[in-house]
Amino acid sequence: MAMAYALLIIKGRKTFQDVPDRLKEQVRDILNDLECGWLAEE
């Protein structure tokens, strides 16, 4: 599920604020791994 949110954020369909709190850390890690960590800024 975290990967799905990360991909939606990269595509511009969701923002990091849309991610449920329980998944934010995982999504942030994925975005950092994909060199898109700036998208995880709140």
Distance bins in CASP14 RR format, pairs under 12 A and 6 or more apart:
PFRMAT RR
TARGET T0000
AUTHOR 0000-0000-0000
RMODE 2
METHOD distances of the structure
MODEL  1
1 7 0 0 0 0 0 1 0 0 0 0 0
1 8 0 0 0 0 0 1 0 0 0 0 0
1 19 0 0 0 0 1 0 0 0 0 0 0
1 20 0 0 0 0 1 0 0 0 0 0 0
1 22 0 0 0 0 1 0 0 0 0 0 0
1 23 1 0 0 1 0 0 0 0 0 0 0
1 24 0 0 0 0 0 1 0 0 0 0 0
1 26 0 0 0 0 1 0 0 0 0 0 0
1 27 0 0 0 0 1 0 0 0 0 0 0
1 30 0 0 0 0 0 1 0 0 0 0 0
2 8 0 0 0 0 0 1 0 0 0 0 0
2 9 0 0 0 0 0 1 0 0 0 0 0
2 16 0 0 0 0 0 1 0 0 0 0 0
2 19 0 0 0 0 1 0 0 0 0 0 0
2 20 0 0 0 0 1 0 0 0 0 0 0
2 22 0 0 0 0 1 0 0 0 0 0 0
2 23 1 0 1 0 0 0 0 0 0 0 0
2 24 0 0 0 0 1 0 0 0 0 0 0
2 25 0 0 0 0 1 0 0 0 0 0 0
2 26 1 1 0 0 0 0 0 0 0 0 0
2 27 1 0 1 0 0 0 0 0 0 0 0
2 28 0 0 0 0 1 0 0 0 0 0 0
2 29 0 0 0 0 1 0 0 0 0 0 0
2 30 1 0 1 0 0 0 0 0 0 0 0
2 31 0 0 0 0 1 0 0 0 0 0 0
2 33 0 0 0 0 0 1 0 0 0 0 0
2 34 0 0 0 0 0 1 0 0 0 0 0
2 40 0 0 0 0 0 1 0 0 0 0 0
3 9 0 0 0 0 0 1 0 0 0 0 0
3 10 0 0 0 0 0 1 0 0 0 0 0
3 19 0 0 0 0 0 1 0 0 0 0 0
3 23 0 0 0 0 0 1 0 0 0 0 0
3 26 0 0 0 0 1 0 0 0 0 0 0
3 27 0 0 0 0 1 0 0 0 0 0 0
3 29 0 0 0 0 0 1 0 0 0 0 0
3 30 1 0 0 1 0 0 0 0 0 0 0
3 31 0 0 0 0 0 1 0 0 0 0 0
3 33 0 0 0 0 0 1 0 0 0 0 0
3 34 0 0 0 0 1 0 0 0 0 0 0
4 10 0 0 0 0 0 1 0 0 0 0 0
4 11 0 0 0 0 0 1 0 0 0 0 0
4 13 0 0 0 0 0 1 0 0 0 0 0
4 14 0 0 0 0 1 0 0 0 0 0 0
4 18 0 0 0 0 0 1 0 0 0 0 0
4 19 0 0 0 0 0 1 0 0 0 0 0
4 20 0 0 0 0 0 1 0 0 0 0 0
4 23 0 0 0 0 1 0 0 0 0 0 0
4 26 0 0 0 0 0 1 0 0 0 0 0
4 27 0 0 0 0 1 0 0 0 0 0 0
4 30 0 0 0 0 1 0 0 0 0 0 0
5 11 0 0 0 0 0 1 0 0 0 0 0
5 12 0 0 0 0 0 1 0 0 0 0 0
5 13 0 0 0 0 1 0 0 0 0 0 0
5 14 1 0 0 1 0 0 0 0 0 0 0
5 15 0 0 0 0 0 1 0 0 0 0 0
5 16 0 0 0 0 1 0 0 0 0 0 0
5 17 0 0 0 0 0 1 0 0 0 0 0
5 18 1 0 0 1 0 0 0 0 0 0 0
5 19 1 0 1 0 0 0 0 0 0 0 0
5 20 0 0 0 0 1 0 0 0 0 0 0
5 22 0 0 0 0 0 1 0 0 0 0 0
5 23 1 0 0 1 0 0 0 0 0 0 0
5 24 0 0 0 0 1 0 0 0 0 0 0
5 25 0 0 0 0 0 1 0 0 0 0 0
5 26 0 0 0 0 1 0 0 0 0 0 0
5 27 1 0 1 0 0 0 0 0 0 0 0
5 28 0 0 0 0 0 1 0 0 0 0 0
5 29 0 0 0 0 0 1 0 0 0 0 0
5 30 0 0 0 0 1 0 0 0 0 0 0
5 31 0 0 0 0 1 0 0 0 0 0 0
5 39 0 0 0 0 0 1 0 0 0 0 0
5 40 0 0 0 0 0 1 0 0 0 0 0
6 12 0 0 0 0 0 1 0 0 0 0 0
6 13 0 0 0 0 0 1 0 0 0 0 0
6 14 0 0 0 0 1 0 0 0 0 0 0
6 15 0 0 0 0 0 1 0 0 0 0 0
6 16 0 0 0 0 1 0 0 0 0 0 0
6 18 0 0 0 0 0 1 0 0 0 0 0
6 19 0 0 0 0 1 0 0 0 0 0 0
6 23 0 0 0 0 1 0 0 0 0 0 0
6 24 0 0 0 0 0 1 0 0 0 0 0
6 25 0 0 0 0 0 1 0 0 0 0 0
6 26 0 0 0 0 1 0 0 0 0 0 0
6 27 1 0 1 0 0 0 0 0 0 0 0
6 28 0 0 0 0 1 0 0 0 0 0 0
6 29 0 0 0 0 1 0 0 0 0 0 0
6 30 1 0 1 0 0 0 0 0 0 0 0
6 31 1 0 1 0 0 0 0 0 0 0 0
6 32 0 0 0 0 1 0 0 0 0 0 0
6 33 0 0 0 0 1 0 0 0 0 0 0
6 34 1 0 0 1 0 0 0 0 0 0 0
6 35 0 0 0 0 0 1 0 0 0 0 0
6 36 1 0 0 1 0 0 0 0 0 0 0
6 37 0 0 0 0 1 0 0 0 0 0 0
6 39 0 0 0 0 1 0 0 0 0 0 0
6 40 0 0 0 0 1 0 0 0 0 0 0
7 13 0 0 0 0 1 0 0 0 0 0 0
7 14 0 0 0 0 1 0 0 0 0 0 0
7 19 0 0 0 0 0 1 0 0 0 0 0
7 27 0 0 0 0 1 0 0 0 0 0 0
7 30 0 0 0 0 1 0 0 0 0 0 0
7 31 0 0 0 0 1 0 0 0 0 0 0
7 34 0 0 0 0 1 0 0 0 0 0 0
7 36 0 0 0 0 0 1 0 0 0 0 0
7 39 0 0 0 0 0 1 0 0 0 0 0
8 14 1 0 1 0 0 0 0 0 0 0 0
8 15 0 0 0 0 1 0 0 0 0 0 0
8 16 0 0 0 0 0 1 0 0 0 0 0
8 18 0 0 0 0 1 0 0 0 0 0 0
8 19 0 0 0 0 1 0 0 0 0 0 0
8 23 0 0 0 0 0 1 0 0 0 0 0
8 27 0 0 0 0 1 0 0 0 0 0 0
8 30 0 0 0 0 0 1 0 0 0 0 0
8 31 0 0 0 0 0 1 0 0 0 0 0
8 39 0 0 0 0 0 1 0 0 0 0 0
9 15 1 0 0 1 0 0 0 0 0 0 0
9 16 1 0 0 1 0 0 0 0 0 0 0
9 17 0 0 0 0 1 0 0 0 0 0 0
9 18 0 0 0 0 1 0 0 0 0 0 0
9 19 1 0 0 1 0 0 0 0 0 0 0
9 23 0 0 0 0 0 1 0 0 0 0 0
9 24 0 0 0 0 0 1 0 0 0 0 0
9 27 1 0 0 1 0 0 0 0 0 0 0
9 28 0 0 0 0 0 1 0 0 0 0 0
9 30 0 0 0 0 1 0 0 0 0 0 0
9 31 1 0 0 1 0 0 0 0 0 0 0
9 34 0 0 0 0 0 1 0 0 0 0 0
9 36 1 0 0 1 0 0 0 0 0 0 0
9 37 0 0 0 0 1 0 0 0 0 0 0
9 38 0 0 0 0 0 1 0 0 0 0 0
9 39 1 0 1 0 0 0 0 0 0 0 0
9 40 1 0 0 1 0 0 0 0 0 0 0
9 41 0 0 0 0 0 1 0 0 0 0 0
10 16 0 0 0 0 0 1 0 0 0 0 0
10 27 0 0 0 0 0 1 0 0 0 0 0
10 30 0 0 0 0 1 0 0 0 0 0 0
10 31 1 0 0 1 0 0 0 0 0 0 0
10 33 0 0 0 0 0 1 0 0 0 0 0
10 34 1 0 0 1 0 0 0 0 0 0 0
10 35 0 0 0 0 0 1 0 0 0 0 0
10 36 1 0 1 0 0 0 0 0 0 0 0
10 37 0 0 0 0 0 1 0 0 0 0 0
10 38 0 0 0 0 0 1 0 0 0 0 0
10 39 1 0 0 1 0 0 0 0 0 0 0
10 40 0 0 0 0 0 1 0 0 0 0 0
11 36 0 0 0 0 0 1 0 0 0 0 0
11 39 0 0 0 0 0 1 0 0 0 0 0
12 18 0 0 0 0 0 1 0 0 0 0 0
12 36 0 0 0 0 0 1 0 0 0 0 0
12 39 0 0 0 0 1 0 0 0 0 0 0
13 39 0 0 0 0 0 1 0 0 0 0 0
14 20 0 0 0 0 0 1 0 0 0 0 0
14 23 0 0 0 0 0 1 0 0 0 0 0
14 27 0 0 0 0 1 0 0 0 0 0 0
14 31 0 0 0 0 0 1 0 0 0 0 0
14 39 0 0 0 0 1 0 0 0 0 0 0
14 40 0 0 0 0 0 1 0 0 0 0 0
15 24 0 0 0 0 0 1 0 0 0 0 0
15 27 0 0 0 0 0 1 0 0 0 0 0
15 31 0 0 0 0 0 1 0 0 0 0 0
15 39 0 0 0 0 1 0 0 0 0 0 0
15 40 0 0 0 0 1 0 0 0 0 0 0
15 41 0 0 0 0 0 1 0 0 0 0 0
15 42 0 0 0 0 1 0 0 0 0 0 0
16 23 0 0 0 0 0 1 0 0 0 0 0
16 24 1 0 0 1 0 0 0 0 0 0 0
16 25 0 0 0 0 0 1 0 0 0 0 0
16 26 0 0 0 0 0 1 0 0 0 0 0
16 27 1 0 0 1 0 0 0 0 0 0 0
16 28 1 0 0 1 0 0 0 0 0 0 0
16 30 0 0 0 0 0 1 0 0 0 0 0
16 31 1 0 0 1 0 0 0 0 0 0 0
16 32 0 0 0 0 0 1 0 0 0 0 0
16 36 0 0 0 0 0 1 0 0 0 0 0
16 37 0 0 0 0 1 0 0 0 0 0 0
16 38 0 0 0 0 0 1 0 0 0 0 0
16 39 1 0 0 1 0 0 0 0 0 0 0
16 40 1 0 1 0 0 0 0 0 0 0 0
16 41 1 0 0 1 0 0 0 0 0 0 0
16 42 1 0 0 1 0 0 0 0 0 0 0
17 24 0 0 0 0 1 0 0 0 0 0 0
17 27 0 0 0 0 0 1 0 0 0 0 0
17 39 0 0 0 0 0 1 0 0 0 0 0
17 40 0 0 0 0 0 1 0 0 0 0 0
17 41 0 0 0 0 0 1 0 0 0 0 0
17 42 1 0 0 1 0 0 0 0 0 0 0
18 24 0 0 0 0 0 1 0 0 0 0 0
18 27 0 0 0 0 1 0 0 0 0 0 0
18 39 0 0 0 0 0 1 0 0 0 0 0
18 40 0 0 0 0 0 1 0 0 0 0 0
18 42 0 0 0 0 0 1 0 0 0 0 0
19 25 0 0 0 0 1 0 0 0 0 0 0
19 26 0 0 0 0 1 0 0 0 0 0 0
19 27 1 0 1 0 0 0 0 0 0 0 0
19 28 0 0 0 0 1 0 0 0 0 0 0
19 30 0 0 0 0 0 1 0 0 0 0 0
19 31 0 0 0 0 0 1 0 0 0 0 0
19 39 0 0 0 0 0 1 0 0 0 0 0
19 40 0 0 0 0 1 0 0 0 0 0 0
19 42 0 0 0 0 1 0 0 0 0 0 0
20 26 0 0 0 0 0 1 0 0 0 0 0
20 27 0 0 0 0 1 0 0 0 0 0 0
21 27 0 0 0 0 0 1 0 0 0 0 0
21 28 0 0 0 0 0 1 0 0 0 0 0
21 42 0 0 0 0 0 1 0 0 0 0 0
23 29 0 0 0 0 0 1 0 0 0 0 0
23 30 0 0 0 0 1 0 0 0 0 0 0
23 31 0 0 0 0 0 1 0 0 0 0 0
23 40 0 0 0 0 0 1 0 0 0 0 0
24 30 0 0 0 0 0 1 0 0 0 0 0
24 31 0 0 0 0 0 1 0 0 0 0 0
24 40 1 0 0 1 0 0 0 0 0 0 0
24 41 0 0 0 0 0 1 0 0 0 0 0
24 42 0 0 0 0 1 0 0 0 0 0 0
25 31 0 0 0 0 0 1 0 0 0 0 0
25 32 0 0 0 0 0 1 0 0 0 0 0
25 40 0 0 0 0 1 0 0 0 0 0 0
26 32 0 0 0 0 0 1 0 0 0 0 0
26 33 0 0 0 0 0 1 0 0 0 0 0
26 40 0 0 0 0 0 1 0 0 0 0 0
27 33 0 0 0 0 0 1 0 0 0 0 0
27 34 0 0 0 0 0 1 0 0 0 0 0
27 36 0 0 0 0 0 1 0 0 0 0 0
27 37 0 0 0 0 1 0 0 0 0 0 0
27 39 0 0 0 0 1 0 0 0 0 0 0
27 40 1 0 0 1 0 0 0 0 0 0 0
27 42 0 0 0 0 0 1 0 0 0 0 0
28 34 0 0 0 0 0 1 0 0 0 0 0
28 36 0 0 0 0 0 1 0 0 0 0 0
28 37 1 0 0 1 0 0 0 0 0 0 0
28 38 0 0 0 0 0 1 0 0 0 0 0
28 39 0 0 0 0 1 0 0 0 0 0 0
28 40 1 0 1 0 0 0 0 0 0 0 0
28 41 0 0 0 0 1 0 0 0 0 0 0
28 42 0 0 0 0 1 0 0 0 0 0 0
29 36 0 0 0 0 0 1 0 0 0 0 0
29 37 0 0 0 0 1 0 0 0 0 0 0
29 40 0 0 0 0 1 0 0 0 0 0 0
30 36 0 0 0 0 1 0 0 0 0 0 0
30 37 0 0 0 0 1 0 0 0 0 0 0
30 39 0 0 0 0 0 1 0 0 0 0 0
30 40 0 0 0 0 1 0 0 0 0 0 0
31 37 1 0 1 0 0 0 0 0 0 0 0
31 38 0 0 0 0 1 0 0 0 0 0 0
31 39 1 0 1 0 0 0 0 0 0 0 0
31 40 1 0 1 0 0 0 0 0 0 0 0
31 41 0 0 0 0 1 0 0 0 0 0 0
32 38 0 0 0 0 1 0 0 0 0 0 0
32 39 0 0 0 0 1 0 0 0 0 0 0
32 40 1 0 0 1 0 0 0 0 0 0 0
32 41 0 0 0 0 0 1 0 0 0 0 0
33 40 0 0 0 0 0 1 0 0 0 0 0
34 40 0 0 0 0 0 1 0 0 0 0 0
END
